[in-house]
């Protein structure tokens, strides 16, 4: 049995909000999902740039190639044993919707989305844990903004997922998990309109404004000092600017968030360039692997498409952002 001393040596390093967050998460599984109709969708009013793309991870019709393991949906389903839990999380992210050559797999994506909806009822399974929910909300919305119609059942599911997430923010973990939660709330708050969507948007913006200064250090690096997590954080920052510009919502807090995000893009690109080898692979500092975040060249392309090429090329501690 774990001793009281072990508990104390763990808990004493936690912030009060982490302790209360953990207690809240213990109680929340008993709450049911909110199945009310979705709020009305918001009209896209500005430009949308093609998101940074990962390598394809879906082999049609339904074989997942994730984390070095390939499994067919028919054999493993969406939940259950047989694969590691981290692999399951990646299965539920739907990263392939926005991956390289995704258009060629559109039919497989549509079938996979319908299969997910049929086999993952609200609140049940690994796909309904807050972090997979966060990444899936963003990926579904990016996919739709990139030219794919989101059917009404999926749109309804997006609203259910946003409500589920808003009540389960990962304040017990903080760090990149809370940042991803907040990003998803902003995406959902922009995707829909009305009072409920405004609540999601305000909540996400408030978290991001508080977390930006802590998680992105003055030299542009992510505070975990991992090139992989840094690249993921840079993707988050670029995605948020992209979504804010696409919906052009007149909100002073959103405008301030965009300014804070924009100011960090140049330093973040230069830090990533300094931690990238000439062949484009990431330096192996801390928890780092290639293939989890988009490649540096994709992040640089997106930054340029959003108008940040001057910041990317500026002189700085990394000598300019030249990413292969």
C-alpha positions, 0 to 999 in steps of 0.5 A: 500500500502507498504510504501517507508519506508518499501521498504527502510528498506528491500532494505538497507540490500541487497547486490548490486548483489541481487538488480541487480539480482532481476532486471534481473529476472524481465526482463528474463521471456520474453527471450525464451528457447534455443532449440539448440541440446544438446552438446555431452555427456561426457564419465564416466571415474571414479567410481560413488557411490550410492547417499544418498537416501531419503524415497520413495515419489512416489507411482506407477504409479503416486501418489506423497507423498510429505510434508505430502500430497498425490496427484495423478498426474491425479487429479492435473497435473504438474501446477495450483492451489490445492496444495501449491507452495512449494509442486509443487516445490518438485513435479518437483524435481524428488527426487524419482529417487534416493530414497530408493528402486528406482530400483523397481519403474523404470518403473514408473520413466520412464513413469513419465519422459516422462509425465513431458517432454510432459506436461512442455514445456520449460520456462512454469510453476513452474518446470522452476523456477531456483531452481526446474530446479537446483535440477531436473538437478542433479537428472536426471544425478544422476539417469542416472549415477546409471545405467539408460539410459537417452533417447535422448529427456531427454538428449536434455531437460537437455541441454535446462534446463542448458541453461535456468538456466545459464541465471537465477542464483538466485543472488537475493536470494543467500544462498542455492539457488545460491549454488544449481544453481552452483551445477547443472551447474557443473553437467551439465558441467561434463555430457556434453562436448565441449565449451558450457559445459565448460562454464557451468562448469567454471561458477558453479566452480567459484560460488562454490569456492566463496560460500564455505567459506561463507556458510560452517563455520569453525566449519563445520556448514552451515551458516543458522544454521539449521540442515536440511539445513546443511544436504542438504548442506552436500549432495551437497558437497558429490554429487559434489565430487562424480560427479567430481570423476566419470568424472575425468576431468583434470581441475585445478580449478575443482581440487581446488574445490574438495580439498575445498569440501573434506576439509569440509566433516569431520567437516560437518559430525561431526556438523551434528552428534552433531545436531542429536538425538540418534533416528536419528531425527534432533534437532529442531533449526531454520527452520528444519524438518525431511524427507527433506534431506537424513537421517544422516546414508545415508550421512555417508554411502556415505561419506564412499563410497567416502573414507571419513570414516577416516574424519567422525570418527575423534575426533572433536567438536562433538566427532565423526560422529556417525549418526543413 
